[in-house]
């Protein structure tokens, strides 16, 4: 979602679910068993909220972990976006060391311990070994060369239930401003700011 307006630096963050939708994916319109974007993501009957279809990811262990699953969706230029999706960890989920969830970034995204670049950034989420969820940000003032992490305090993910996840990102309104923001919302409640 794009909030559509240039926020003032003192304005409150646009909560998830507001603004205009600029991209949406409905798995009901796709054939069951079809690969969605790339293997190992497949459209599956009856696994989504309310028994709908979902994109189900099969994690395959390997010497360096599961292969990266990423895709790019071109969006209109904007200063603020919210990415919202539902996620479900199946019963018996092995939390192990952790993994990444979808997020936002520009064409010139920064990841993988890359050096800070002008206009380069990314805002993703991670789940961790003790059922935590956290923001994982590459920004212009990061302290950690491999991304700054902030856990959602007093929150633990539970398998066998759906979570409505939203990550809100607002970039600085100008190169000399420090008014960007990133927020994690879970089930309509802000957990990380």
C-alpha positions in Angstrom: 0.0 0.0 0.0 1.2 3.5 -0.8 0.1 6.2 1.6 -0.3 8.6 -1.3 0.8 11.8 0.4 4.1 13.3 1.4 4.0 13.0 5.3 5.3 15.9 7.4 8.3 14.9 9.5 6.1 15.2 12.7 3.1 13.3 11.3 2.1 10.0 12.8 2.8 6.9 10.8 0.0 5.7 8.4 -1.3 2.5 10.0 -1.4 -0.7 7.9 -4.6 -1.1 5.9 -4.8 2.6 4.9 -3.7 4.2 1.7 -4.3 2.9 -1.8 -3.4 -0.7 -2.9 -0.8 -0.7 -5.6 -0.2 -4.4 -5.8 -2.1 -7.4 -4.5 -1.9 -11.2 -5.0 -4.9 -13.5 -4.8 -3.9 -17.1 -4.9 -7.5 -18.2 -5.6 -7.0 -17.2 -9.2 -4.0 -19.5 -9.6 -4.0 -23.3 -10.2 -3.4 -25.5 -7.3 0.1 -27.0 -7.6 1.4 -24.2 -9.7 4.8 -22.7 -8.9 4.4 -19.2 -7.7 7.3 -17.0 -8.7 9.9 -19.8 -8.2 10.4 -23.3 -6.8 9.9 -24.3 -3.9 6.9 -22.0 -3.6 3.7 -23.6 -4.7 0.0 -22.7 -4.7 -1.8 -25.1 -2.4 -5.5 -25.7 -1.8 -7.0 -25.2 1.6 -4.0 -24.0 3.5 -4.8 -20.3 3.6 -6.9 -18.3 6.1 -10.4 -19.6 6.1 -9.4 -22.6 3.9 -8.4 -20.4 0.9 -5.4 -21.2 -1.3 -2.0 -20.1 -0.2 1.6 -19.9 -1.4 3.3 -22.7 0.6 7.0 -22.8 0.9 8.9 -26.0 1.4 12.1 -25.4 3.2 14.9 -27.7 2.1 17.9 -28.0 4.3 21.4 -27.7 2.8 24.9 -26.9 3.9 24.2 -23.2 3.8 20.5 -23.3 4.7 17.5 -23.1 2.4 18.0 -21.4 -1.0 17.0 -17.8 -1.1 13.4 -17.2 -2.4 13.0 -13.6 -3.6 11.1 -11.7 -6.2 10.7 -8.2 -7.3 7.5 -6.4 -8.0 7.8 -2.9 -9.6 5.8 -0.3 -7.7 5.2 3.4 -8.4 7.6 5.8 -6.8 6.7 6.8 -3.3 8.1 7.8 0.1 6.0 5.4 2.2 4.8 1.9 1.7 3.2 -0.9 3.8 3.7 -4.5 2.8 1.0 -6.7 4.4 0.7 -10.5 4.3 -0.4 -13.4 6.4 2.0 -16.0 7.6 1.5 -19.4 9.2 4.2 -21.7 10.9 2.9 -25.3 10.7 2.8 -27.5 13.8 6.2 -29.1 14.4 8.0 -26.1 12.7 11.7 -26.3 13.5 12.7 -22.8 14.5 16.5 -23.6 14.3 18.7 -20.5 13.8 16.0 -18.4 12.0 15.1 -17.1 8.6 13.9 -14.1 6.7 10.3 -13.0 5.8 9.3 -10.7 2.9 10.1 -7.0 3.1 10.6 -3.9 1.1 13.5 -2.3 -0.8 14.3 0.0 -3.8 15.8 -1.1 -7.1 19.2 -0.4 -5.5 18.6 -2.5 -2.4 21.3 -3.2 0.1 21.6 -6.7 1.7 24.2 -9.4 2.5 26.5 -7.2 4.5 27.0 -4.8 1.6 28.5 -1.4 2.3 26.3 1.6 2.8 25.3 3.2 -0.6 23.5 6.4 -1.3 19.8 5.5 -1.8 20.5 1.8 -1.0 18.5 0.2 1.8 16.2 -2.7 2.6 13.6 -3.4 5.3 12.8 -7.1 6.0 11.6 -9.2 8.8 13.2 -12.2 10.4 12.0 -15.0 12.6 14.5 -16.4 15.2 15.4 -19.5 17.1 13.3 -18.9 20.1 10.2 -17.9 18.1 10.9 -14.2 18.0 10.2 -11.9 15.2 12.3 -8.8 14.4 12.9 -6.1 11.9 16.1 -6.4 9.9 17.1 -3.1 8.4 19.9 -1.9 6.1 19.8 1.9 6.3 22.2 4.9 6.0 23.1 5.1 9.7 23.2 1.4 10.5 25.5 0.3 13.3 26.0 -3.3 12.2 27.5 -3.8 8.7 25.2 -6.8 8.3 22.0 -4.9 9.1 20.4 -3.6 12.3 18.0 -5.9 14.1 15.2 -5.0 16.6 13.2 -7.7 18.3 9.5 -7.4 19.0 9.6 -7.2 22.8 7.3 -9.5 24.8 6.1 -11.4 21.7 6.7 -15.0 20.7 5.4 -16.6 17.5 3.3 -19.7 18.0 3.0 -22.5 15.4 -0.5 -23.5 14.1 -1.9 -20.0 13.9 -2.1 -17.2 11.3 -0.5 -13.9 11.8 -1.4 -10.7 9.9 2.1 -9.1 9.3 2.7 -5.5 8.1 5.9 -3.8 7.7 5.7 0.0 7.1 8.6 2.0 5.7 8.9 5.7 5.1 12.1 6.9 3.6 13.6 10.3 4.4 11.7 13.2 2.8 15.0 14.7 1.6 18.7 13.8 1.5 19.5 16.0 4.5 16.5 14.9 6.6 16.5 12.2 9.2 12.7 11.5 9.2 12.4 8.0 7.9 10.6 5.3 9.8 10.2 1.5 9.9 7.5 -0.3 11.8 6.4 -3.9 12.4 2.7 -4.5 13.0 1.3 -7.9 14.0 -2.4 -8.5 14.0 -3.0 -4.8 13.9 -0.8 -3.9 16.9 2.5 -2.0 16.5 5.3 -4.2 17.9 8.5 -2.5 16.7 9.0 1.2 15.9 
